[in-house]
Amino acid sequence: MSDIFREVDEDIRHEKYRRLWDRFGVYVIILAVLVVVGTAGYRGWLYWEGQQAQKAGDTFMAAVRAADAGNSAEAQTLFESLAQSTGGYPVLARMRAATDLARQGNEAEALARFDAIAADSSADPLLRGLAAIRAGYIALDSADYATVAGRLQPLAANDNPWRFAAREILAFSAWKQGDLTAAQSWVDQIAGDAAAPRDIAGRVGLLNDLIRAATGKAPAAAGVSN
């Protein structure tokens, strides 16, 4: 008797599964196809992106070689061709193109391009900061201290990764304009920080000696700011 009940239960289950399949089977098939197609498409996209990144890298290196060889027009064309490429190459290309313009003496255009990168919210924040620093170095030669300070004071904050470079530029800008108090203040902020890069600390150390000489003070001992 139990075998009869078991067979009846199995028939009922089979009938339920058949009805479920009749009702939803087409959706299951569609879902399976979408999974297969989606996986294949994703892998295809990864391959395409890798190829594009490799192509962009080759173009970038070709542009750098052209710039180093003095072929500025060719370099600029190659850099500009990377504007729509993938990864970080568009911003890197813009940075290097601006650098090449500065090397040619076209500082106004270079400054404008660095400023544009620094203001680009879609770019990596670290690269935006670097662009602002590069613009600051250019502005140091032509702008007054107030202008340079307006550019770089936000980057001189204690939590900013570019603070030492920003403070160095501000110190030299203040010194250039004759504001020894401001110059000394920026020098002290670098000299008093053990994390300051050695090259920057060395340059502001020399500036510190100049400031002390100008104010009638003896040169500071090594590692001492005032």
C-alpha positions in Angstrom: 0.0 0.0 0.0 2.8 2.4 0.8 4.3 1.9 -2.7 1.0 3.1 -4.2 1.0 6.3 -2.1 4.7 6.9 -3.0 3.9 6.6 -6.7 0.9 8.9 -6.3 3.2 11.5 -4.5 5.8 11.2 -7.3 3.1 11.7 -10.0 1.8 14.8 -8.2 5.4 16.2 -7.9 6.1 15.5 -11.5 2.9 17.2 -12.5 3.8 20.3 -10.4 7.2 20.5 -12.0 5.7 20.1 -15.4 3.3 22.9 -14.8 6.0 25.1 -13.4 8.2 24.4 -16.4 5.4 25.1 -18.8 4.8 28.4 -17.0 8.4 29.6 -16.3 10.6 27.4 -18.4 11.0 30.0 -21.1 12.2 32.6 -18.5 14.8 30.1 -17.2 16.1 29.6 -20.7 16.3 33.3 -21.3 18.1 33.9 -18.0 20.6 31.2 -18.8 21.2 32.7 -22.2 21.7 36.2 -20.7 24.2 34.8 -18.2 26.2 33.2 -20.9 26.0 36.3 -23.2 26.8 38.6 -20.3 29.8 36.6 -19.2 31.1 36.5 -22.8 30.5 40.2 -23.2 32.3 41.1 -20.0 35.3 39.0 -20.9 35.3 40.6 -24.4 35.1 44.1 -22.8 38.1 43.3 -20.5 40.1 42.1 -23.5 39.1 45.3 -25.5 40.0 47.5 -22.6 43.4 45.8 -22.2 44.1 46.3 -25.9 43.1 50.0 -25.7 45.2 50.5 -22.6 48.2 48.9 -24.3 47.7 51.1 -27.4 47.4 54.2 -25.2 50.6 53.3 -23.4 52.4 52.9 -26.7 51.1 56.3 -27.9 52.1 58.0 -24.7 55.6 56.7 -24.8 55.9 57.7 -28.5 54.8 61.2 -27.5 57.3 61.4 -24.7 60.1 60.3 -27.1 59.0 62.9 -29.6 59.0 65.6 -26.9 62.5 64.6 -25.6 63.8 64.7 -29.2 62.5 68.2 -29.6 59.7 67.3 -32.0 57.1 69.4 -30.1 54.4 69.5 -32.8 54.4 65.7 -33.2 54.4 65.3 -29.4 51.5 67.6 -28.9 49.5 65.8 -31.6 50.1 62.5 -29.9 49.3 63.8 -26.5 46.1 65.3 -27.7 45.1 62.0 -29.4 45.0 60.4 -25.9 42.2 62.6 -24.7 39.6 59.9 -25.2 41.7 56.9 -24.2 41.2 54.7 -21.2 42.7 54.6 -17.8 44.9 57.5 -16.5 46.5 58.3 -19.8 44.3 61.2 -20.7 45.3 63.2 -17.6 49.0 62.1 -17.9 49.0 63.2 -21.5 47.6 66.6 -20.6 50.2 67.0 -17.8 53.1 66.1 -20.1 51.7 68.3 -22.9 51.6 71.2 -20.5 55.1 70.4 -19.3 56.4 70.4 -22.9 54.8 73.8 -23.5 56.5 75.2 -20.4 59.9 73.8 -21.7 59.3 75.7 -24.9 58.8 78.9 -23.0 55.0 79.1 -23.6 54.4 79.5 -19.9 51.0 81.2 -20.2 49.5 78.3 -22.2 51.2 75.8 -19.9 49.8 77.6 -16.8 46.3 77.5 -18.3 46.5 73.8 -19.0 47.8 72.9 -15.6 45.0 75.1 -14.1 42.4 73.2 -16.2 43.7 69.8 -14.9 43.7 71.1 -11.3 40.0 72.2 -11.7 38.9 68.9 -13.4 36.7 67.1 -10.8 36.9 63.9 -12.9 40.6 63.6 -12.5 42.4 61.8 -9.7 42.8 64.2 -6.7 46.5 63.4 -6.4 47.1 64.4 -10.0 44.9 67.5 -9.6 47.2 68.5 -6.7 50.3 67.8 -8.8 48.9 70.0 -11.6 48.3 72.8 -9.1 51.9 72.5 -7.8 53.2 72.6 -11.4 51.1 75.7 -12.0 52.5 77.2 -8.8 56.1 76.7 -10.0 55.2 78.5 -13.2 53.4 81.3 -11.4 56.4 81.8 -9.0 58.3 83.4 -11.9 55.6 85.9 -12.9 53.0 86.4 -10.2 53.2 88.3 -6.9 53.0 86.6 -3.5 49.3 87.2 -3.0 48.5 85.5 -6.3 50.7 82.5 -5.5 49.3 82.3 -2.0 45.8 82.3 -3.4 46.7 79.3 -5.6 48.6 77.2 -3.1 47.5 77.9 0.5 44.9 75.2 0.3 47.6 72.7 -0.7 49.8 73.8 2.2 47.4 72.3 4.8 48.8 69.8 7.2 46.8 66.9 5.7 47.6 67.6 2.1 50.1 65.3 0.4 51.5 68.2 -1.6 52.0 70.5 1.5 55.8 70.5 1.4 56.1 71.5 -2.3 53.3 74.1 -1.8 55.1 75.6 1.3 58.4 75.7 -0.5 56.9 77.7 -3.4 55.1 80.0 -1.0 58.4 80.6 0.9 60.3 81.5 -2.2 57.5 83.6 -3.5 57.4 85.6 -0.2 61.2 86.0 -0.3 61.1 87.2 -3.8 58.6 89.9 -2.9 60.5 90.9 0.2 58.0 89.6 2.7 60.6 88.0 5.0 58.1 87.3 7.8 55.9 85.2 5.6 58.9 83.5 4.0 60.3 82.6 7.5 56.9 81.3 8.5 56.7 78.9 5.6 60.4 77.9 6.0 59.7 77.0 9.7 56.8 74.8 8.8 59.0 72.8 6.6 62.1 72.8 8.8 60.0 71.7 11.8 58.6 68.7 10.1 60.6 65.5 10.1 58.5 64.1 7.2 59.7 66.9 4.8 61.5 65.5 1.7 65.3 66.0 1.9 65.6 68.0 -1.3 62.9 70.5 -0.3 64.3 70.7 3.3 67.8 71.4 1.8 66.5 74.2 -0.5 64.5 75.9 2.2 67.5 75.5 4.5 69.5 77.7 2.1 66.6 80.1 2.0 66.5 80.2 5.8 70.2 81.3 5.8 69.4 84.1 3.3 66.5 85.3 5.5 68.6 85.3 8.6 71.4 87.1 6.9 69.0 89.7 5.6 67.6 90.2 9.1 71.0 90.3 10.8 70.8 86.9 12.4 73.5 84.2 12.4 73.0 81.2 10.1 70.9 78.5 11.7 72.6 75.3 12.9 71.8 72.2 10.9 68.2 71.1 11.7 67.4 74.4 13.4 64.9 76.8 11.8 65.4 79.9 13.9 
